[in-house]
Structure formats: structure tokens, C-alpha cells
């Protein structure tokens, strides 16, 4: 038993810690072997997707907490799904950008400054206005994603596939939510 402890202690002393590791610049990893200009084009179209989807996750959670009315449970739970999906889709777009060797700026102030989502109502709301608001948010995000799908066709088909996957998911979530507005 003493030899196991001894080996463990020796191993731990050889581990680099944040205090003795020098910061090194990460090399750019270009999986597409595309010219740098094209890769920056991917960033140009995927970053707005990240901004809008992160904003959708925040506004969707706000709506989730404040929805009221006869369809409360259904809308409340669906909004949680929409928020989770928005986060997953934002992560997908951000990771594609980073995998190509470029940074993604998804700081709160950047999202607030660049999101295309309309302003959200404050406080409690009945489910109807809440659903209308989140559908409008989703419409703005879908428009951003569709712009990327169209533009990325010529720039990077793999990144276009990412945007297409996000579009399909958003449209499905929008359909589920907007069904709560049906009157017939």
C-alpha cells in the first residue's frame, strides 16, 4: 500500500498546473483546407446564428418563467425544450467555427448588441401573447439561419450542413409552439 501512495505522489508532482504552464497560441486548424478568406466567411455567417440562438435561449427562459393561462403547463414545458434546443444549436454553430480555427464572440454584450430578435415584453403574460412573442423571436432566428444556409453553399458545404440542421430544428420547434395559437 505504501508503494501505491508513493507512486501516486510522484505522479502528481509531475503534473503541470495552471501556475507553471505558459500560455501558447493555438494553431489554426483548417479542416476544410479552404482559403482563409472563405473560412472568415463561415465565421461571418455562423456568428449571427450563435448570437440569435443565445438570445432565443435567454428570451425563451424569460417567457418560460412568466407564462400564465389555461395552456400554462404545455407552453411552459415546451419553452424549456425550445431553450434547450436553442442552446444546442448555438453550440453546434460555435463549435463549427472554432473547429475551423476561428474564435466566436458570444459574450453577453456581443449577443445583446448583435441579436436580431425583437424586444421582449417584461413581466407575466397570458400564454397567447407569450407564444406570439417567442414565435416572433424564432422567426428572426430562422431568417438569420436561412441567410447563412444560402450564403454558405458557395463558401463551405459542411458549414452549410450545420446551418441546415439548425434550420430544420428551429422550424420544427416553431411549428410545435405556434400550434398553440390555432383557433380552429
Buried (B, 14 or more C-beta within 10 A) or exposed (E): EEEEEEEEEEEEEEEEEEEEEEEEEEEEEBEBEBEEEBBEBBBBBBBBBBBBBBBBBBBBBBBBEBBBBEBEEBBBEBBEBBBEBBBEBBBBBBBBBBBBBBEBBBEEEBBEEBBBBEEBBEEEBBBBBBBBBBBBBBBBBBEBBBBBBEBBEEBBEBBBEBBBBBBEBBEEBBEEBBEBEEEE
